[in-house]
């Protein structure tokens, strides 16, 4: 990922060194996705969660190792009573005034069989790593779509601003023409003012669009990890209108690829292991023990020969909590219910995903149909605009008819550009609903 990011940045620098030096960058949608993914803080957090899950697995593996403890204790005793008498049948024993002793222990314990709890814990933790990776994949889908959505939003505004600029240029010439006609007595002062008012309204609309463009540009720069003041020049995303396959094929694709369903399948397996682990509480445990003791009744850590004792004990222990036979069954029942709950939730999520796919599928079909209708509308409005322009020049049509015809053409052109972008975005939304958006952007 780092290597790809370096290559991408070098390519951008070589392609547009002057623009980049001025805080302007021109970037295609695919490069934007790669750059945004490489710099996404959310994805970095997801990768960190995977590392945490791997670390938890290593901790569980450590629990399988034998346990070992060692200790060393020194005691000093001041004996206040110097004589000890066992009774009249025994002679009195003179005690020393003080004593020292050193005690040492080394304990080793290996669980040979614990009902399989450690085995189930290790398998569960492995599955949790898989869940973390699926979470990261889901985040990747969301980040990719957020970049695509913002890129398209910026592209739509840029295209709309181009149409506004073209219309303003046209209005400038019309204002000049109307002023000439006024001087010739062909139109009224009110007609000239109507053209100027239309131009002023268009300038206000341009200002609003430019403000929105600046906001979206700022958001996209943050998503891509670029300096916030960077001016981003977007190009046509180039998404050709694709004839979609059947709805059932998209639904099947979603069932096979949506990370939510895969995640719930893994969670179901984790819940199954939890049931087994709880059942293991009712099984006996077998362990081996090795204990090494060191007793030295002197203050010296290493005393003279034959002045210390080092007993070594080996043993095995078998334990069984018999009460767990009847106290554990309710815990097993509860864990089983939790597992069934996950299975039901998976079915609900599956229905939700199907509805999502259907909605995005219908949205894409509608977006494609809108383009066809608007293309026809633009052709018709161009002809209407030419006709009204000719009539106006010949003083046959009114200024109102002329302005209305041009407004309709202007709106039709903007609607067509927006519809094309919406269709491309709708297709990405459809891919996102199937869980395959990242595959399509590679």
C-alpha positions as CSV (number, residue, x, y, z in Angstrom):
1,X,0.0,0.0,0.0
2,X,2.8,2.4,0.9
3,X,4.6,1.6,-2.4
4,X,1.4,2.2,-4.4
5,X,0.9,5.5,-2.6
6,X,4.5,6.7,-3.5
7,X,4.0,5.7,-7.1
8,X,0.7,7.5,-7.2
9,X,2.1,10.7,-5.8
10,X,5.1,10.6,-8.1
11,X,2.8,10.2,-11.1
12,X,0.7,13.2,-10.0
13,X,3.9,15.3,-9.5
14,X,5.2,14.4,-13.0
15,X,1.9,15.0,-14.7
16,X,1.1,18.4,-13.3
17,X,4.1,19.9,-11.5
18,X,3.0,23.5,-12.1
19,X,-0.5,22.9,-10.8
20,X,0.7,21.0,-7.8
21,X,3.1,23.8,-6.9
22,X,0.1,26.2,-6.9
23,X,-1.9,24.0,-4.6
24,X,-3.9,22.5,-7.4
25,X,-4.1,18.9,-8.2
26,X,-5.8,17.0,-11.1
27,X,-6.8,13.5,-10.2
28,X,-8.9,10.8,-11.7
29,X,-11.4,8.8,-9.7
30,X,-9.4,5.6,-9.5
31,X,-6.3,7.4,-8.3
32,X,-8.5,9.3,-5.8
33,X,-9.8,6.1,-4.4
34,X,-6.3,4.7,-4.0
35,X,-5.0,7.8,-2.4
36,X,-8.0,8.1,0.0
37,X,-7.7,4.4,1.0
38,X,-4.0,4.8,1.7
39,X,-4.5,7.8,3.9
40,X,-7.8,6.8,5.6
41,X,-7.6,7.1,9.4
42,X,-10.6,4.8,9.7
43,X,-8.8,2.1,7.8
44,X,-5.6,2.6,9.9
45,X,-7.8,2.1,13.0
46,X,-9.3,-1.1,11.5
47,X,-5.8,-2.5,10.9
48,X,-4.9,-1.7,14.5
49,X,-8.0,-3.7,15.6
50,X,-6.7,-6.7,13.6
51,X,-3.4,-6.4,15.3
52,X,-5.1,-6.3,18.7
53,X,-7.1,-9.5,17.8
54,X,-3.8,-11.2,16.8
55,X,-2.3,-10.1,20.1
56,X,-5.2,-11.6,22.0
57,X,-4.6,-14.9,20.2
58,X,-1.0,-15.0,21.3
59,X,-2.1,-14.4,24.9
60,X,-4.5,-17.4,24.7
61,X,-1.6,-19.5,23.3
62,X,0.5,-18.5,26.3
63,X,-2.2,-19.9,28.6
64,X,-1.6,-23.4,27.1
65,X,2.0,-23.3,28.3
66,X,2.9,-24.9,31.7
67,X,2.8,-22.6,34.6
68,X,5.9,-22.1,36.7
69,X,6.5,-20.2,39.9
70,X,9.5,-19.7,42.1
71,X,10.0,-18.1,45.5
72,X,12.6,-17.5,48.1
73,X,11.9,-16.4,51.7
74,X,14.2,-15.5,54.5
75,X,13.0,-15.4,58.2
76,X,14.8,-14.2,61.4
77,X,13.3,-15.2,64.7
78,X,14.0,-13.7,68.2
79,X,13.0,-16.3,70.8
80,X,11.9,-14.5,74.0
81,X,11.4,-17.6,76.1
82,X,14.8,-19.5,76.3
83,X,13.5,-22.8,77.9
84,X,10.8,-25.2,76.5
85,X,9.4,-27.9,78.7
86,X,7.3,-30.8,77.2
87,X,6.1,-31.9,80.6
88,X,7.2,-33.7,83.7
89,X,8.2,-36.9,81.8
90,X,10.5,-34.9,79.6
91,X,13.6,-32.9,80.3
92,X,13.6,-29.2,79.6
93,X,15.0,-28.1,76.3
94,X,17.1,-25.0,76.1
95,X,16.1,-22.9,73.0
96,X,18.5,-20.6,71.2
97,X,18.0,-16.9,71.6
98,X,17.5,-16.4,67.8
99,X,17.2,-18.4,64.6
100,X,17.4,-17.9,60.9
101,X,15.9,-19.8,58.1
102,X,15.6,-19.7,54.3
103,X,12.8,-21.3,52.4
104,X,12.7,-21.8,48.6
105,X,10.1,-23.2,46.3
106,X,9.9,-24.0,42.5
107,X,6.5,-25.2,41.3
108,X,5.6,-26.5,37.9
109,X,2.1,-27.3,36.7
110,X,0.9,-28.7,33.4
111,X,-2.8,-29.2,32.7
112,X,-3.2,-32.3,30.6
113,X,-6.9,-32.1,30.2
114,X,-9.2,-29.2,31.1
115,X,-12.4,-30.2,29.3
116,X,-11.1,-28.5,26.1
117,X,-11.6,-25.0,27.3
118,X,-8.2,-23.7,26.2
119,X,-8.7,-25.3,22.8
120,X,-12.1,-23.6,22.4
121,X,-10.7,-20.3,23.6
122,X,-7.9,-20.5,20.9
123,X,-10.4,-21.3,18.2
124,X,-12.7,-18.5,19.3
125,X,-9.9,-16.0,19.3
126,X,-8.9,-17.1,15.7
127,X,-12.5,-16.5,14.6
128,X,-12.4,-13.0,16.3
129,X,-9.4,-12.2,14.1
130,X,-11.5,-13.1,11.1
131,X,-14.3,-10.8,12.4
132,X,-11.8,-8.0,12.7
133,X,-10.7,-8.5,9.1
134,X,-14.2,-8.5,7.9
135,X,-14.8,-5.3,9.8
136,X,-11.7,-3.8,8.0
137,X,-13.2,-4.9,4.6
138,X,-16.5,-3.3,5.5
139,X,-14.7,-0.1,6.4
140,X,-12.8,-0.3,3.1
141,X,-16.1,-0.5,1.2
142,X,-17.5,2.5,3.2
143,X,-14.4,4.6,2.6
144,X,-14.2,3.8,-1.1
145,X,-17.9,4.7,-1.6
146,X,-17.5,7.9,0.5
147,X,-14.7,9.0,-1.9
148,X,-16.7,8.1,-5.0
149,X,-19.7,9.9,-3.7
150,X,-17.8,13.1,-2.9
151,X,-15.9,12.9,-6.2
152,X,-19.1,12.6,-8.2
153,X,-20.7,15.5,-6.1
154,X,-17.7,17.7,-7.0
155,X,-17.9,16.6,-10.7
156,X,-21.6,17.5,-10.9
157,X,-21.0,21.0,-9.6
158,X,-18.1,21.5,-11.9
159,X,-20.2,20.5,-14.9
160,X,-23.1,22.6,-13.7
161,X,-20.8,25.6,-13.4
162,X,-19.6,25.1,-17.0
163,X,-23.2,25.2,-18.2
164,X,-23.8,28.4,-16.1
165,X,-20.6,30.0,-17.6
166,X,-21.8,29.2,-21.1
167,X,-25.2,30.6,-20.4
168,X,-23.7,33.8,-18.9
169,X,-21.6,34.3,-22.0
170,X,-24.7,33.9,-24.1
171,X,-26.7,36.3,-21.9
172,X,-23.9,38.9,-22.2
173,X,-24.3,38.9,-26.0
174,X,-28.1,39.0,-25.6
175,X,-27.9,42.0,-23.3
176,X,-25.7,43.8,-25.8
177,X,-28.2,42.9,-28.6
178,X,-31.2,44.0,-26.5
179,X,-29.5,47.4,-25.9
180,X,-28.9,47.8,-29.6
181,X,-32.5,46.9,-30.3
182,X,-33.6,49.5,-27.7
183,X,-31.5,52.2,-29.3
184,X,-33.2,51.3,-32.6
185,X,-36.6,51.4,-30.9
186,X,-37.3,47.8,-31.5
187,X,-37.6,46.8,-27.9
188,X,-38.6,48.5,-24.7
189,X,-36.4,49.5,-21.7
190,X,-38.3,46.8,-19.8
191,X,-37.1,44.1,-22.2
192,X,-33.5,45.1,-21.6
193,X,-34.0,45.1,-17.9
194,X,-35.5,41.6,-18.2
195,X,-32.3,40.3,-19.8
196,X,-30.2,42.0,-17.1
197,X,-32.3,40.6,-14.4
198,X,-31.9,37.1,-15.8
199,X,-28.2,37.6,-15.9
200,X,-28.1,38.8,-12.3
201,X,-30.1,35.8,-11.1
202,X,-27.7,33.5,-13.0
203,X,-24.7,35.2,-11.3
204,X,-26.3,34.6,-7.9
205,X,-26.8,31.0,-8.8
206,X,-23.2,30.8,-9.9
207,X,-22.1,32.1,-6.5
208,X,-24.2,29.5,-4.7
209,X,-22.7,26.7,-6.8
210,X,-19.2,28.0,-6.3
211,X,-19.7,28.0,-2.5
212,X,-21.0,24.4,-2.6
213,X,-18.1,23.5,-4.8
214,X,-15.6,24.9,-2.3
215,X,-17.3,22.9,0.6
216,X,-17.2,19.7,-1.3
217,X,-13.6,20.3,-2.5
218,X,-12.6,20.8,1.1
219,X,-14.3,17.5,2.2
220,X,-12.7,15.6,-0.7
221,X,-9.2,17.0,0.2
222,X,-9.7,15.7,3.8
223,X,-10.8,12.3,2.5
224,X,-7.7,12.0,0.3
225,X,-5.4,13.1,3.0
226,X,-4.3,16.2,1.0
227,X,-3.7,19.7,2.4
228,X,-7.1,21.3,3.1
229,X,-6.4,24.3,0.8
230,X,-5.7,22.1,-2.2
231,X,-7.9,22.8,-5.2
232,X,-8.9,19.5,-6.8
233,X,-9.6,19.3,-10.5
234,X,-11.8,16.3,-11.2
235,X,-12.3,14.6,-14.6
236,X,-15.2,12.7,-16.1
237,X,-15.4,9.5,-14.0
238,X,-15.9,7.7,-17.3
239,X,-18.4,5.2,-15.9
240,X,-20.2,3.8,-19.0
241,X,-23.8,3.0,-18.7
242,X,-23.8,-0.8,-18.0
243,X,-26.8,-2.9,-18.8
244,X,-27.5,-4.5,-15.5
245,X,-28.0,-8.2,-15.1
246,X,-31.2,-9.5,-13.4
247,X,-32.1,-8.5,-9.9
248,X,-31.8,-12.1,-8.7
249,X,-28.2,-12.2,-9.9
250,X,-27.3,-9.1,-7.9
251,X,-29.0,-10.5,-4.8
252,X,-27.0,-13.8,-5.2
253,X,-23.9,-11.7,-5.5
254,X,-24.8,-9.8,-2.3
255,X,-25.5,-13.0,-0.3
256,X,-22.1,-14.3,-1.3
257,X,-20.1,-11.1,-0.7
258,X,-21.7,-8.9,1.9
259,X,-19.3,-8.8,4.9
260,X,-22.2,-8.5,7.3
261,X,-23.4,-12.0,6.5
262,X,-19.9,-13.4,6.6
263,X,-19.4,-11.7,9.9
264,X,-22.6,-13.2,11.4
265,X,-21.6,-16.7,10.1
266,X,-18.3,-16.3,12.0
267,X,-20.1,-15.0,15.1
268,X,-22.4,-18.1,14.9
269,X,-19.3,-20.3,15.0
270,X,-18.0,-18.4,18.0
271,X,-21.3,-18.9,19.8
272,X,-21.1,-22.6,19.1
273,X,-17.6,-22.7,20.6
274,X,-18.9,-20.8,23.6
275,X,-21.5,-23.6,24.1
276,X,-18.8,-26.2,24.0
277,X,-16.6,-24.2,26.4
278,X,-19.5,-24.0,28.9
279,X,-20.2,-27.7,28.6
280,X,-16.5,-28.3,29.4
281,X,-17.0,-26.8,32.9
282,X,-18.8,-30.0,33.8
283,X,-15.9,-32.3,32.8
284,X,-13.0,-33.4,35.1
285,X,-9.6,-31.9,35.0
286,X,-6.3,-33.7,35.0
287,X,-2.9,-32.0,35.8
288,X,0.7,-32.9,36.5
289,X,2.6,-31.2,39.3
290,X,6.3,-30.9,40.1
291,X,7.4,-29.2,43.3
292,X,10.9,-28.5,44.4
293,X,11.5,-27.2,48.0
294,X,14.6,-25.8,49.6
295,X,14.8,-25.5,53.4
296,X,17.9,-24.0,55.0
297,X,17.8,-23.3,58.8
298,X,20.6,-20.7,58.7
299,X,21.1,-17.2,57.6
300,X,23.6,-18.3,54.8
301,X,22.0,-18.7,51.4
302,X,24.5,-21.5,50.6
303,X,25.1,-23.3,53.9
304,X,27.6,-26.0,54.7
305,X,27.1,-29.5,53.4
306,X,24.3,-31.5,54.9
307,X,22.8,-28.3,56.5
308,X,19.8,-28.0,54.2
309,X,17.0,-30.1,52.8
310,X,15.9,-30.2,49.1
311,X,12.8,-32.4,48.7
312,X,11.3,-32.9,45.2
313,X,7.7,-34.1,44.8
314,X,6.0,-35.3,41.6
315,X,2.3,-35.8,41.4
316,X,-0.9,-35.8,39.3
317,X,-4.2,-34.4,40.3
318,X,-7.7,-35.2,39.1
319,X,-10.5,-32.9,40.0
320,X,-14.2,-32.8,39.1
321,X,-16.8,-30.3,40.3
322,X,-19.7,-32.8,40.5
323,X,-22.1,-30.0,41.3
324,X,-21.5,-28.6,37.8
325,X,-23.5,-31.5,36.4
326,X,-26.7,-29.8,37.4
327,X,-25.6,-26.2,37.9
328,X,-24.1,-25.8,34.4
329,X,-27.1,-26.9,32.3
330,X,-28.8,-23.5,32.5
331,X,-25.6,-21.7,31.3
332,X,-25.5,-24.1,28.4
333,X,-29.1,-23.4,27.6
334,X,-28.5,-19.7,27.7
335,X,-25.5,-19.9,25.4
336,X,-27.6,-22.1,23.0
337,X,-30.3,-19.4,22.9
338,X,-27.7,-16.8,22.1
339,X,-26.5,-18.9,19.2
340,X,-30.0,-19.2,17.8
341,X,-30.5,-15.5,18.2
342,X,-27.5,-14.9,16.0
343,X,-28.9,-17.2,13.4
344,X,-32.2,-15.3,13.4
345,X,-30.3,-12.0,13.2
346,X,-28.5,-13.3,10.1
347,X,-31.8,-14.1,8.4
348,X,-33.1,-10.6,9.2
349,X,-29.9,-9.1,7.9
350,X,-30.2,-11.2,4.7
351,X,-33.7,-9.8,4.1
352,X,-32.5,-6.2,4.8
353,X,-29.6,-6.7,2.3
354,X,-32.1,-8.0,-0.4
355,X,-34.2,-4.9,0.1
356,X,-31.1,-2.7,-0.2
357,X,-30.0,-4.4,-3.4
358,X,-33.5,-4.1,-4.9
359,X,-33.7,-0.4,-4.0
360,X,-30.3,0.4,-5.6
361,X,-31.1,-1.8,-8.6
362,X,-34.4,0.2,-9.2
363,X,-32.5,3.5,-8.6
364,X,-30.0,2.6,-11.3
365,X,-32.6,1.6,-13.8
366,X,-34.4,4.9,-13.2
367,X,-31.2,6.9,-13.5
368,X,-30.4,5.2,-16.9
369,X,-34.0,6.0,-18.1
370,X,-33.7,9.6,-17.0
371,X,-30.6,10.0,-19.2
372,X,-32.5,8.8,-22.3
373,X,-35.4,11.1,-21.6
374,X,-33.2,14.1,-20.9
375,X,-31.0,13.6,-24.0
376,X,-34.2,13.8,-26.1
377,X,-35.3,16.8,-24.1
378,X,-32.0,18.6,-24.7
379,X,-32.3,18.1,-28.5
380,X,-35.8,19.4,-28.4
381,X,-35.0,22.4,-26.2
382,X,-32.0,23.3,-28.5
383,X,-34.3,23.4,-31.5
384,X,-36.9,25.5,-29.5
385,X,-34.1,27.9,-28.4
386,X,-32.9,28.4,-32.0
387,X,-36.5,29.0,-33.1
388,X,-37.2,31.5,-30.4
389,X,-33.8,33.2,-31.0
390,X,-34.7,33.6,-34.7
391,X,-38.2,34.9,-33.9
392,X,-36.8,37.3,-31.3
393,X,-34.3,38.8,-33.8
394,X,-37.2,39.2,-36.3
395,X,-39.3,40.8,-33.6
396,X,-41.8,38.0,-33.8
397,X,-41.3,36.6,-30.3
398,X,-41.4,38.5,-27.0
399,X,-38.4,38.9,-24.7
400,X,-40.3,36.7,-22.2
401,X,-40.5,33.9,-24.8
402,X,-36.8,34.3,-25.6
403,X,-35.7,34.2,-21.9
404,X,-38.0,31.3,-21.1
405,X,-36.6,29.2,-24.0
406,X,-33.1,29.8,-23.0
407,X,-33.9,29.0,-19.3
408,X,-35.5,25.7,-20.3
409,X,-32.4,24.8,-22.4
410,X,-30.1,25.8,-19.6
411,X,-32.0,23.7,-17.1
412,X,-32.2,20.7,-19.5
413,X,-28.4,20.8,-20.0
414,X,-27.7,20.9,-16.3
415,X,-30.2,18.2,-15.6
416,X,-28.6,16.0,-18.2
417,X,-25.1,16.4,-16.8
418,X,-26.4,15.7,-13.3
419,X,-28.3,12.7,-14.5
420,X,-25.2,11.2,-16.1
421,X,-23.2,11.6,-12.9
422,X,-26.2,10.3,-10.8
423,X,-26.3,7.2,-13.1
424,X,-22.6,6.5,-12.5
425,X,-23.0,7.0,-8.8
426,X,-26.1,4.8,-8.7
427,X,-24.1,2.0,-10.3
428,X,-21.5,2.3,-7.6
429,X,-24.2,2.3,-5.0
430,X,-25.6,-0.9,-6.6
431,X,-22.1,-2.5,-6.4
432,X,-21.8,-1.4,-2.8
433,X,-25.1,-3.1,-1.9
434,X,-23.6,-6.3,-3.3
435,X,-20.4,-5.9,-1.3
436,X,-18.2,-5.7,-4.5
437,X,-17.5,-2.0,-4.8
438,X,-13.8,-2.5,-3.9
439,X,-13.4,-5.2,-6.6
440,X,-14.7,-2.9,-9.3
441,X,-12.4,0.0,-8.4
442,X,-9.1,-2.1,-8.5
